[in-house]
Amino acid sequence: MLSRGNRPARRPSRSGGAHSGGAHSGAGRSGGAAKRPGPAKRPGKRPGAGGPPAEFAMPESTTPALPAVASFGELGLPAALLETLGQQGVIEPFPIQAATLPNSLAGRDILGRGRTGSGKTLAFGLALLARTAGRRAEPRRPLSLVLVPTRELAQQVTDALTPYAEALRLRSATVVGGLSIGRQASALRAGVEVLVATPGRLRDLIDRGDCHLDQVAITVLDEADQMADMGFMPQVTAVLKQVDPDGQRMLFSATLDRNVDRLVREFLTDPVVHSVDPSAGAVTTMEHHVLHVAETDKRATAIRIAARDGRVIMFLDTKHAVDRLTKQLLAQGVRAAGLHGGKSQPQRNRTLEQFKNGQVTALVATNVAARGIHVDNLDLVVNVDPPTDHKDYLHRGGRTARAGESGRVVTLVLPHQRRDMERLMADAAITAQAARVHPADDELARITGAREPSGVAVVIPAPAPAPAPRRSRGQGGKRQGGQRAQGQSAQGQGGGGTGGGAGARRRRPRRSGPSRPSLRQS
């Protein structure tokens, strides 16, 4: 059985002291001897009507945390993982990795907050894989679980962990809505050590008897706040009650508010607490600009920004608005494509691939693209329609300035939206540079690279169908996210691979000879 470090045999009641914000590393598991402080009073909402939920008081641990490391070599990772880190060009750990990995590798529960793009996936992934290495799962009974809210985030986790899982010869599957549940069930019946899942589809597979969680010794909740916001809390708590009660739990998120408080108090035991960014999103590598525009100038301003030399993601509120702007951009000579929940999963997968390979330079999207999408060298995100929630703002902006790169977030604000935008930025703890602009202004060009489009209509070739998956190796699919209406149906929610979901290549598992399985099951 997986060693759980110095974890108590039974989970004591969860009541912790309070810790006020700022970067902090708390302690790991205690041996059970130390008394827990009495329950702390937790803050409620700020005075006054409305406003986002206040961030809860971070729990105070009772055992000192292991110190952060300066290099991966200090962690005692398997040689295959160290070699793969070098091959992937991952040289030094990011702060959240350096702080949490010594403790997660020791089997301690982790509560980690870090902005999107800060390296959370490897922070939990390396520990999960290293602690699962050498074990073999029974059919239908995975040994570790990563639970995520959306399809695009599921595939991002899949893509990030696949090389390391392959190096350790760990079998894995990704199960999400919108793709073949039969193929995903087939993968689970063959046996996988690592499961990446979204709540809706995982629930479906459990109900069918194709997945049992009683042997899951390591459970990760990634973006737990979004799972709460999307209404997945009943499924999440049901999952946590089915995994090994003495197993390790790690909860990571870009924001931690009181929606997550219940999960922390009920399911994490004396966790190591690490907060990278008190503002959960504002970083020195990211510039924020609020551009005040007249309503009659807004569409022309957006078109000129989209015509820039370089890629851009443009966020709008509705799928109809996305389709209208995409059509206008194509007519003006901008290589644009739309991404929203009204498109099929394969369409969304292939649109994102076109954006990554440069066939599309302007991705016009709803909040379906606000989390989980990683595109290298994306230096501009534009809120054509300002978000209504500060967390949406932070996660939209998190598509740029990732992994230490620089980037800009630009929001177009109409006169009647000005006061709401000021409140949103205050809630996000962000100070933005403000300017009043017109479509042809030099200032607009300086900030965004805006320029006059060619005016010659373009046609983006229809994406080619995904190739049939190979049996011998996993084929990495492209993630896409569903919206809440999809996520709570039988299709579930979350990111999957192209061509039929996790397990498509496992219709007939090999009966002899070791294979090199992949997280990227398509």
N, C-alpha and C positions, 0 to 999 in steps of 0.2 A: 504494500500500500504506500501511497505517496507520503513522504515525510512532511509533516506540517510544522517543522521548527518547534518552538516552545509554546505551541498553541494549547490553551486549556482544554481539558477533555470535554467539558461542557461549555456552551455559550452562556456567560452570565448575562444578567439583564443589562440593557444598554442605557446607561445614563452617564453622561460625561460632563465635565466642566466646560466652560465657555472659553473660546479663544477668539480674540478680535483680530480682524484682517491683517494683511501684510504677508510677505513671504515667510513661510513657516514650515518646518519639518517637525511633526510630532513624533510620538513613539510608536513602536510596534506592539506585538502581543506581549502580554505579561504572562508569567507562569501561573497566575491565578491567586497568588498570595496577597498582592496589594489590594487594598480596598479601593473601590471606585468612589469618587466624590459624589455627593448628592446631585440630583438633577438640577441643571441650571435653568434659569428663566430665559426663554428664547424670545427675541424681539418679534414683534408683529409688524404690520405695515406702518409706514410713516403716517403721521397725522395728516388728515385731509382726505378728501375723496380721491379714489382712483390711484394710479401709480402702480409700479410693478411690485411683486412680493419682495420683502426685504430679504437679503441674504441671511441665512441662519447662522447662529453662533457655531463656529467650528468646534468639534469635540476636542477636549484636552486629553492627551494620551497619558498613561500611567507608567510607561516604560520608555526610557530614552531610545531614540531612533539611532540606527547605525549611521555613521557619518557618510557624507557624499564622497564619491570617487572622482578622480581626475581622468581616468581612462577605463575603457572596457576591459583591459588586461587585468585590472585589479579585482574583477568580479568573480573570478573562478568559473567563467562560462566554459562549456564544452569547446574543444578545439575547433570543431566543425562550425560552430557559431562565430567564433572569432575570425576564422578564415573567410566566412561569408560576409561578415561586416566589412572586411577589407576589400573584398571583391565588389561590394556594393558602394564603395567609396565613403562608408560611414567611419570616420576616423576618431572623432571625439564625441562623447555623450553630450546631448543638450542638457540644460539644467534640470529639467523634470526627470530625465533618465538618470542623471548622476545622483540625484537625491533619492529616488524611489527604488531603483534596482537593487541596491544592497539589501533593502528591507523586504522587497517582494521575493527575491531569491531565497531569503531566509524563511519564507512562508507566512509573512505577516500580512494582515489586511492593509489595504491602501485606500486612502481618500485623496485623490489628486485633482487639482484644478490648474489648468493651463490653457491658454488661448489655442484656438485651432491652428494647426501648423507648428505647434511647439515641440512635437516629437512624442506625443502621448502613445501612439501606436506601438512603437518599439519599447516604450517605458513599461507597458504591460506585456507586450508580445514576447520579448526576450525571456522574461521570467517564466511566462506560461510555457513556452516551448522547452526551455532548459529543464524545468521541473517535471515536464511530461516525458522527456526523452527516455528511451529505453523501455517504456511501458507499451502494452498492446491491449487495445480495446476489444471487448466482446461485441458481437453484432448488436446494433441498435443502442449501444451504451457508450456514448462518447466519454472521454476522460476530462476534457476541459471545454469551456464554453465562453464565447465572446458574444454578448448580446448588444445589438445596436438598433437604433430607431429606423433607419432608412436603407434603401437598396444601395444608394451611392456610397454610403459610409461602409456598408458591408463589403462592397467590392474594393473600397480603398484599403480596408483592413486586410482583405484577402491578398491584394496585390503587394502590400507591404510585407506580409509575413511569409508569402509563398517561398522565396529563396531559402529562408531559414528553416522552414518546415521540411523542405526537400533535403537540406543538408543533414537533418537529423532523422530522415526517413520516417517522418510522421505522416500518417494518413489523415486527410482532412476533407471537410465538405463545407459548402456555403449554402444555406437554405433560406430562401427569400420568396416573397410573393411575386406574381406576374410571370412565373416560369413553371416548368413541369414539376408538379409535386411528386409524380411517380418516379421520375429520375432522381429527385432528391431522396426519396424514401429508399430507392435502390442503393444509393451510396451509403446510407446509414445502416442498412441491412448487411452490407459488406463489412462494416466496422470502420470507424474513424476515431482517431485520438483527439482531434481538434475540430470543433464545430463553431462556425461563425453563423449567427442567425439573427433574424428579426422576430419580434414577439408574435405577430399574427401567424406567420408560417410555422414557427416552432410549435405554437399551440396546436395547429392543425395536425402536425406530424405526431405529436404526443397523443392527441385524441384518436388518431388512427392506429396507435400501438406501434408506430415505426420508430419511436424515439423514447428512451427512458433515461432520466437524468440522475438516477441514484448513485452512479459511479463518477459523477462530475466532481472532481476534487478542487478545481480552480475555476472560478466564475468571474468574468469581467463584465462590467456594465460601462459601455462607452457612450458618452453624451446622454447621461441619465436624465438631465433636465429636459431634453427634447422628448424623451420617452414619456415623461410625466406630462409635458405640454400637449402631446398628441393623444393623450388618453390611454396610454398603455400600462398605467400603473397596476391595474388588476392582473394583467398577464405577467408583468415583471415580478410582482410579489409571489404569484403562483409558481413561477419558475424557481425563485430563490428558496421556496419552501420544499421543492422537490430535489434539489441538489444535496450532496453530502453535507449534513448540518455542521460537521467539523471541518469543512473544506475552507480554502482560502477565497476571499472575496476582494476584488479590486474595483473601485468605482472612480472613473475619470470623467471629467466634463470641462467644458470651457467656462461654464457658469454654474454656480451652486446656489440655489435659492431654497426657500422653505418647501418647495414641491419635492425636493430630494431628501428633506430632513427625515422623513419616516423611514426611508430605505437605510439611511446611515445609522439611525438609532436601533432599528430592528435587526439589521443583517450584518453590520460590520462590528467586529470585536476589537476594541482598543486599537483603532487603526493608526498607521503612520499618516500624518496629515501633511500634505505639501501643496502650497499655493504659489504658483509662479508669478501670476499677475493679479494684484489686488483689483485692478479694473477689469480683469477678465477679457482683455481684448485690445487695450490701447498700448501700443509698443512703439519704440523709437524708430523702427524701420518702416512704419506705416504713416503716411500723411493723410489727413482728413480735410476735405474741402466741402463747404456748403455753398452752392452757386444759386443765387437768387435770379430767377428768370420770370419774364412775363408769360402768361398762359399762351399767348399767341406765338411766342418764340420757342416754346418747350420742344416741340417735335423737330423743328429745324436744328435746334441745339443738339438734340440726341443724335440726329443723323450725321451731323458734322463730327461729333465725337466718335461715332461708330466707323467713320471713314478714315480714322487715324492710321498711321503706319504701325501696326502691332495689334495684338489680340486684346479683346475687352469682353467682359461679361456685363450685360446690362439687365438689371432686375426691374420687372414690372409686377403689378398686383394680380392681374388675371391672365388666364390663358388666351382670352380673346384679344387683350391688349398686346400680348406677345405676338400673336399671329399677325395683327395689323402692322405693328412696327417691323416685323421681319419682312413682310411683303413690301413695305415702303423702302426698306434698306436695299433689298434686291433690285427694286426698280431704279434706285439711284446709283447702283454699281458697287454696293457693299456686299461682300461675301458673308451673308448672315444665315443663321438657322435658329429655329425656335426650340425651346426645351420646356415642356410642362407636363402635368399629369394627365392631360388628355391624349397624349401620344402613347403608343404601345411601348412595352419594354424594349423590344429589339430596335425600334425607331430611336428611342432615347439613347440606347447604347451606341448606335452607329453615329448619331449626331455628335455625341461627345467625342468619339474617335476622330471625326472630321475636324472638330475644333482643336484637338490635340495635335493632329498631323498637319494643320495649316490650311486645309481646304476651306475651312470656315474661319473667319477672323473676328466676327462679332457673334457671340452667343447671347441670344435674347431669351430670358428665362423668368419663370416664377420662382418662388422660394424652394421649389423642388431642387434647385441647384445651390441652395444656400449652405449646405453642409455636405461634407464627404467628397467633394470634387477637388482633385488636385491636378493642376496643370502647371508644368514648369514654366518659369519666366513669364508669368502673367502679372503685369505691373499696374493694371487699372481695373477697378470695379466701379460701375456707375449705377446708382439708384435713380433710375428714371422716375419711378414712383417711390417716394420715401417709405420705409417700413413704418409700421405702427408700434412696434415693440423693440426695445433697445437690444434684446438678445438677437432678434432677426438682423438688426443692423450689424452687430458684432460678427455674426456668422456669415452674412453676405460678404462683409469686408475681409473675412478670413480666407477668402479664395485667393487673395494676393498677400504679399509680404510673408510667404511661408518659408520655413526652414532658414530663417535669417536673411532672406532676400528683402529688397525694398519694394514698396508699392504705394499706390494712392487709392483712396476711396472718395468718390465724388458723388454728391447728392444734389439733384435738381429740385429746388424748392420754389413753389408758387407763393404769391403773397399771402394767401389765406392759410398756408401750411407753416408759416414761419414760427409761430408760437409753439405749435406742437413739436416742431423739429428742435427747438431750443430745449424743451423738456426732455425729449428723447436723448439728446446728446449729454445732458446733465445726468440722466439715469445711467448712461453708458460710461460716465466719467471720462468723456472725451472733449478736448478743446479743439475745435475745427477752425480752419481759416475760412473766412466768409468773403464773398465778392458778388457784386451784381454784374451780370454778363449778358451780352447779346450774341447771337450765333456767329457773327463775323469778328468778334473781339479778339485782339491779340492776347488778352489775358486768358481767354478760354483755350486758345491754342497752346499757350505756355503751360497751363495746368494739365491739359488732357491730350495734347497733340492733335486737337481737332483741325480738320481741313475740309475744303470743298470736295464732295464726292465727284466721281467722274461723270455721273449722270447716264452712263451706258449700262443698261440693265444686264444683270448677270443671272445665270442659272447654275445652281449648285447641283452637280450630278447626284442622283439618288444613291444613297449608301449601298454598297455591295452587300449581299447577304453574308452573314458570318460563316466562315468555313466550318465544315463538319469537324467536331473535336476528334483528336487522335486518342486511341486507347492507351498508348504507352505513356503519355505525358499529359498533365493537366493543361487545359487551354484557358488562358486568362480572359475572362469576360469583362465587359465594361459596366461599371455600376451606374445605376440610376435610381433616383428616389421616387417614391410614391407620395401622395399627399394623404391627409388623414382619412379622407373618404375611402381611399383604396386600402389604407393600412389596416382598417378594422374589419375588412371583409375576409372571406375565406382565403383570399389570395395572400393575406398578410401584408407586411410592410417591409421594405428593405431592398438592399442592393444585390444584384445577381449577375451572373455571367451571361454572355451572349450565347445564343443557341440552345437554351433549354435548361439552364440552372445547374446548381451543384449536383453532381452525380450523373450527368448525362453520359459521361464516358464509363460509368460503372454499371451498365446494364448487366454485363456478365463479368463479375469480378474474376480476376485471374486466380486459379486454384494452386498454382505452383510458381516458384521463382519470385524473388523479391522485386517489387516495382518501386519506382520513385514517385510516390503520390504527391499531389499538389493541392494547395489551398484553392487554386483556381479551377474549380470543377465547373464545366460549362455544359 
